[in-house]
């Protein structure tokens, strides 16, 4: 009989007043007993809507059925037929808007904890597996992947399983893309990302770091070197700003710069490590997406006494995951909603304060969210020494500037065929944030899978 509890098995977590002073993972994961109990909540529907909500098509009821029986390695085998990065997806996917959002158990109570179970299965495998996957026989077709983030890793892994000679070119010194430089350790441990990368490497994928395609080498030159297909998964690393006075002051960070200094350049170890991340007692984070939550919670862990999320819309319009908002509030992050910054003031070249105005919501705009309107006479000032701008990113223009024949959107996204991820340039495919703008890890992975399928179909006919 299925477990008809209306609530998920509770996830063990660090206490908020402890975790906001360290970078250890917040959620501690299920035990075997917890995982098996949660798995019994699955009704094993004949028409599993949860699978339809998964961008990479994981056979969800099938793997959960194995968890319920204690067959954790079998569950891992099922997941990895479609998902190359299960430990990562189990932690950072917005399951509430995807698989769990379609779970029938969610109609009367909480949906099955699909993400928690995926995380458990992947972690169990990492702790108990003794053998790495082996490369398959080479088919002697060469493919280049630009970028080692979730889109690139997925495309690389899918092609390696089919015998392609895959080389991943990464601009930074560390593989993983946004998974290592953009997501904090307390949400996604870096050693776990490395293990996922190592699994793909074991399939025969070659990784070359410190290669900036567009500077070190161009796409045309890669084609001249014999790469028959090229996948561009370079993400969206160019920060956006509000273009208000004072954004060039010391103490103003783009969120991705701030998180990269902390995550990849070990800024949290300063002064022991020579990468400074200077923050004041009061920090203001502009924006309310997942990146804003990551930046705010990171600033708190670096010692800020007060951290504000400054967002021009209301609670209902916050784009971040509900879980991240909940964790931020538990950790003492202060939400200044319906508030828009208008100016950053400085003293001796450093941030001193931020001028703001209160907002009210009008009619919906093109995004479907109610448009914020300035409330006259509501100006006020927040005394702060650090401002982190987290209002979105767009693709770096380097690829489009150095690749003749590659069509892009006016805002920089690469134009592709949505079914095959083919670009306007022969033999070149693209996916993830380089196409869509900043989105989710799992959507980038879905694009990587589509591209791999199309590349295989094209090259296997040659």
C-alpha positions in Angstrom: 0.0 0.0 0.0 1.3 3.5 -0.8 2.1 5.9 2.0 -0.7 8.4 1.9 0.9 11.0 4.2 0.1 14.5 2.9 3.6 15.7 3.8 7.1 14.9 2.5 9.5 13.2 4.8 11.3 16.2 6.4 14.7 17.0 5.1 17.4 17.3 7.8 18.9 20.7 7.8 21.5 22.8 9.7 19.8 25.3 12.1 19.5 28.7 10.6 21.5 30.5 13.3 24.4 28.1 12.8 24.4 27.7 9.0 24.4 31.4 8.3 28.0 31.5 9.8 29.4 28.6 7.7 29.6 27.4 4.1 28.6 23.8 4.8 25.6 22.4 2.9 22.3 23.5 4.4 20.3 20.4 3.6 21.9 17.2 4.9 20.1 14.7 2.7 17.9 11.7 3.5 19.0 8.5 5.2 18.2 5.2 3.5 15.2 4.8 5.7 13.9 8.3 5.0 14.4 7.8 1.2 12.5 4.5 1.2 9.7 6.0 3.3 9.3 9.0 0.9 9.5 6.7 -2.1 6.4 4.8 -0.9 4.4 8.1 -1.3 4.6 7.6 -5.1 1.4 6.2 -6.6 3.2 4.9 -9.7 0.7 6.5 -12.0 -0.2 4.9 -15.3 0.2 8.3 -16.9 3.1 9.9 -15.0 2.8 13.6 -15.4 6.0 14.1 -13.4 8.1 12.6 -16.2 6.4 15.1 -18.7 7.5 17.9 -16.4 11.2 16.8 -16.5 13.2 18.7 -19.2 15.6 15.7 -19.6 12.9 13.0 -19.4 14.0 11.0 -16.3 11.9 7.8 -15.8 10.7 9.1 -12.4 8.2 6.5 -11.3 10.6 3.7 -12.3 13.6 5.0 -10.3 11.4 5.8 -7.3 10.0 2.2 -7.3 13.5 0.9 -7.0 14.2 3.3 -4.1 11.2 2.0 -2.3 12.6 -1.5 -2.6 16.0 -0.5 -1.4 17.6 -1.0 -4.9 19.5 2.2 -4.9 22.1 1.3 -7.5 19.4 0.2 -9.9 17.6 3.5 -9.3 20.9 5.3 -10.2 21.1 3.3 -13.4 17.6 4.3 -14.4 18.2 8.0 -13.6 21.5 8.2 -15.6 19.9 6.8 -18.7 18.6 10.3 -19.2 20.4 12.5 -16.6 24.2 12.8 -16.5 24.2 15.1 -13.4 21.8 13.7 -10.9 23.5 14.8 -7.7 23.5 18.4 -9.1 19.9 18.3 -10.3 18.7 16.9 -7.0 20.0 20.0 -5.3 19.4 22.9 -7.7 16.5 22.0 -10.0 13.3 24.0 -9.5 11.3 20.7 -9.0 8.3 22.7 -7.8 7.8 24.1 -11.3 8.7 20.9 -13.1 8.4 17.3 -12.1 7.0 17.9 -8.6 4.7 20.6 -9.9 2.9 18.0 -12.0 2.8 15.3 -9.3 -0.8 14.2 -8.5 0.0 14.0 -4.8 0.4 17.7 -4.9 -3.3 18.2 -5.5 -4.0 17.3 -1.9 -0.9 17.9 0.1 2.8 18.0 -0.8 4.1 16.3 -4.0 6.5 13.3 -3.8 10.0 14.6 -3.0 11.4 13.7 -6.4 14.4 16.0 -6.1 15.3 14.8 -2.7 15.1 11.2 -3.9 17.3 11.9 -6.9 19.8 13.6 -4.7 19.8 10.6 -2.3 20.3 8.1 -5.1 23.2 10.0 -6.6 24.9 10.6 -3.3 24.5 6.9 -2.4 26.1 5.9 -5.7 29.0 8.3 -5.1 29.6 6.9 -1.6 29.4 3.2 -2.6 30.4 2.8 -6.3 33.7 1.2 -6.8 34.1 1.4 -10.6 33.9 4.3 -12.9 32.1 4.0 -16.3 34.2 2.8 -19.2 34.6 4.6 -22.6 32.7 2.9 -25.4 34.4 2.1 -28.8 35.4 5.2 -30.7 33.5 6.1 -33.8 36.2 8.5 -34.9 34.0 11.6 -35.2 35.4 14.6 -33.4 33.1 17.1 -31.6 34.1 20.2 -29.7 32.1 21.6 -26.8 32.7 25.2 -25.8 31.9 25.6 -22.1 31.9 23.1 -19.3 28.6 24.2 -17.6 25.5 22.0 -17.4 24.7 22.3 -21.1 28.2 21.5 -22.3 28.7 18.7 -19.8 25.4 17.1 -20.8 26.1 17.3 -24.5 29.6 15.9 -23.9 28.4 13.0 -21.9 25.6 12.0 -24.3 28.0 12.0 -27.2 30.7 10.2 -25.4 28.3 7.3 -24.7 27.9 7.0 -28.4 31.7 6.8 -29.1 32.4 10.4 -30.2 35.8 11.9 -29.5 34.7 14.9 -27.4 36.9 17.8 -26.3 35.5 20.4 -23.9 37.1 23.8 -24.0 36.7 25.8 -20.7 37.7 29.4 -20.4 38.4 29.2 -16.6 40.9 27.1 -14.8 38.2 25.0 -13.2 35.6 22.9 -15.0 31.9 23.1 -14.2 30.9 26.5 -15.4 28.2 28.2 -13.3 28.0 25.1 -11.2 31.3 26.0 -9.6 31.6 29.7 -9.9 27.9 30.8 -9.6 26.3 28.5 -7.0 27.5 28.8 -3.4 29.1 25.9 -1.6 26.2 25.7 0.9 23.8 24.9 -1.9 26.1 22.8 -4.2 29.4 21.5 -2.8 32.3 21.9 -5.3 33.7 18.4 -4.6 30.4 16.9 -5.7 30.5 18.9 -9.0 34.0 17.6 -9.5 32.8 14.0 -9.0 30.1 14.5 -11.6 32.7 15.9 -14.0 35.0 13.0 -13.3 32.2 10.6 -14.3 31.9 12.3 -17.7 35.7 12.3 -18.0 35.7 8.6 -17.4 33.6 8.2 -20.5 36.6 9.4 -22.5 35.8 13.1 -22.7 38.9 15.4 -22.8 38.8 18.7 -20.9 41.0 21.7 -21.9 40.9 24.5 -19.4 42.1 28.1 -19.8 41.0 28.2 -23.4 38.9 31.3 -24.3 37.2 30.5 -27.5 37.2 33.7 -29.5 40.6 34.7 -28.1 42.8 31.6 -27.7 41.1 30.0 -30.7 38.1 30.7 -32.9 35.2 28.5 -33.9 36.4 28.6 -37.5 39.9 27.4 -36.4 38.3 24.5 -34.5 36.5 23.5 -37.7 39.8 23.7 -39.6 41.3 21.3 -37.0 38.8 18.7 -37.9 36.0 19.1 -35.4 32.9 18.0 -37.4 30.4 19.5 -35.0 30.7 22.3 -32.3 28.4 22.9 -29.5 28.4 26.4 -27.8 27.4 26.2 -24.2 29.1 29.4 -22.9 26.3 30.5 -20.6 25.3 34.1 -19.8 28.1 35.7 -17.9 27.7 39.3 -18.9 26.1 41.2 -15.9 23.3 43.7 -16.4 23.1 46.9 -14.4 20.4 49.4 -13.7 22.4 52.3 -15.1 21.8 54.5 -12.1 24.4 57.0 -10.8 27.1 55.5 -8.6 27.3 52.0 -10.0 31.0 52.5 -10.7 31.9 53.1 -7.1 34.1 50.8 -5.1 31.9 48.4 -3.1 29.5 47.8 -6.0 29.7 44.2 -7.3 27.9 42.4 -10.1 26.5 39.3 -8.5 28.4 36.9 -10.7 31.7 38.7 -9.9 30.9 38.6 -6.2 30.0 34.9 -6.3 33.0 34.0 -8.5 35.4 35.7 -6.1 33.9 33.7 -3.2 33.3 30.4 -4.9 36.1 29.9 -7.3 38.8 32.3 -6.1 38.3 31.4 -2.4 37.4 34.8 -1.3 35.8 33.4 1.8 39.3 32.5 3.0 40.6 36.1 2.7 43.1 37.3 4.0 44.6 33.8 4.1 43.8 33.6 0.4 44.8 36.6 -1.7 41.4 37.2 -3.3 39.6 40.0 -1.4 35.9 40.2 -1.0 35.3 43.4 0.9 31.9 43.8 2.4 30.4 46.2 4.9 28.3 45.7 8.0 25.2 46.4 5.8 24.9 44.9 2.4 22.2 45.6 -0.2 21.4 43.1 -2.9 19.4 44.5 -5.8 17.1 41.8 -7.3 15.2 38.8 -6.0 16.1 35.9 -8.3 18.0 32.8 -7.2 21.3 34.6 -7.9 20.2 37.4 -5.6 19.4 34.9 -2.8 22.8 33.2 -3.3 24.6 36.6 -3.1 22.6 37.7 0.0 23.1 34.5 1.9 26.8 34.5 1.0 27.2 38.0 2.3 25.7 37.0 5.6 28.2 34.1 5.9 31.0 36.5 5.2 30.1 38.5 8.3 27.6 41.2 7.2 25.3 42.1 10.1 22.4 43.2 8.0 21.7 42.1 4.4 18.8 43.5 2.4 17.1 42.1 -0.7 15.9 45.2 -2.5 13.2 44.3 -5.0 10.9 46.6 -6.9 8.0 44.2 -7.0 6.1 42.3 -4.3 6.2 39.0 -2.5 4.1 37.2 -5.2 6.4 38.4 -8.0 9.7 37.1 -6.5 11.3 34.9 -9.2 13.5 32.9 -6.9 12.6 29.4 -5.8 10.3 29.3 -2.8 12.8 27.1 -0.9 15.6 29.7 -1.4 13.4 32.5 -0.2 12.4 30.5 2.8 16.0 29.7 3.7 17.0 33.3 3.2 14.4 34.6 5.6 15.3 31.9 8.1 18.9 33.1 8.0 18.0 36.7 8.7 18.0 38.3 5.3 15.8 41.4 5.3 13.4 41.8 2.4 12.7 45.4 1.2 10.0 44.7 -1.3 8.3 47.3 -3.5 11.5 49.3 -3.3 13.6 50.6 -6.3 17.2 52.0 -6.0 17.6 55.3 -7.8 21.2 56.3 -6.8 24.3 55.0 -5.1 26.2 57.7 -3.1 29.9 57.5 -2.3 32.6 59.0 -0.2 36.3 58.8 -1.1 35.4 56.5 -4.0 33.5 54.0 -1.9 29.8 53.3 -1.5 28.3 55.2 1.4 24.5 54.9 1.0 21.8 54.0 -1.5 18.8 56.2 -2.3 15.6 54.3 -2.9 11.9 55.0 -3.7 8.9 53.0 -2.7 6.9 51.4 -5.5 3.3 50.2 -6.1 2.1 47.6 -8.6 0.1 48.6 -11.7 -1.1 46.6 -14.6 0.9 43.5 -15.8 3.7 44.2 -18.2 5.1 42.0 -21.1 6.5 39.5 -18.6 3.0 38.9 -17.1 4.0 40.5 -13.8 2.4 43.7 -12.5 4.4 46.7 -13.5 6.0 48.6 -10.6 5.1 52.3 -10.5 6.9 55.0 -8.4 5.1 56.1 -5.3 5.5 59.9 -5.2 7.1 61.4 -2.2 8.4 58.1 -0.8 12.1 58.6 -1.2 14.4 57.2 1.5 18.0 56.2 2.0 19.7 53.0 3.2 23.2 53.5 4.8 25.3 50.8 3.2 28.9 50.2 2.1 28.3 47.3 -0.3 25.8 46.9 -3.1 25.5 43.7 -5.1 23.6 44.0 -8.4 21.7 40.8 -9.3 19.2 41.8 -12.0 20.2 39.3 -14.6 22.9 38.4 -17.1 23.2 38.1 -20.9 25.6 36.1 -23.1 29.2 37.4 -23.4 29.5 39.0 -26.9 32.9 37.3 -27.6 31.6 34.3 -29.5 29.3 36.3 -31.8 31.9 38.9 -32.4 34.5 36.4 -33.6 32.2 33.9 -35.5 31.1 35.1 -38.9 27.8 33.7 -40.0 26.4 33.1 -36.5 23.1 34.9 -36.1 22.1 36.2 -32.7 19.3 38.1 -31.0 19.6 41.9 -30.5 20.3 41.2 -26.8 23.0 38.6 -27.6 21.4 35.2 -27.5 22.4 32.8 -30.2 19.5 32.0 -32.6 18.9 28.2 -32.9 16.3 25.8 -34.3 14.5 24.8 -31.1 14.2 21.1 -32.1 17.9 20.5 -33.1 19.7 23.5 -31.5 21.3 24.1 -34.9 22.6 27.6 -35.4 22.9 29.6 -38.7 26.5 28.4 -39.0 27.1 25.0 -40.6 28.1 22.4 -38.1 27.6 24.7 -35.1 25.0 24.0 -32.4 24.2 26.0 -29.2 22.2 25.7 -26.0 21.6 26.8 -22.5 22.0 30.4 -21.3 24.0 31.3 -24.4 20.7 30.9 -26.3 18.0 31.6 -23.7 19.6 34.1 -21.4 20.0 33.2 -17.7 17.7 30.3 -16.9 17.9 27.0 -14.9 20.5 24.2 -14.8 18.0 21.6 -16.0 16.8 23.6 -19.0 20.4 24.0 -20.1 20.9 20.2 -19.7 17.8 19.6 -21.8 19.2 21.8 -24.5 22.5 19.9 -24.3 20.6 16.6 -24.8 18.7 17.9 -27.8 22.0 19.1 -29.4 23.7 15.8 -28.8 20.8 13.9 -30.4 20.9 16.2 -33.5 24.7 16.0 -33.8 24.6 12.2 -33.6 21.9 12.1 -36.3 23.9 14.4 -38.6 27.3 12.7 -38.2 26.2 9.1 -38.1 24.9 9.5 -41.6 28.3 10.5 -42.9 
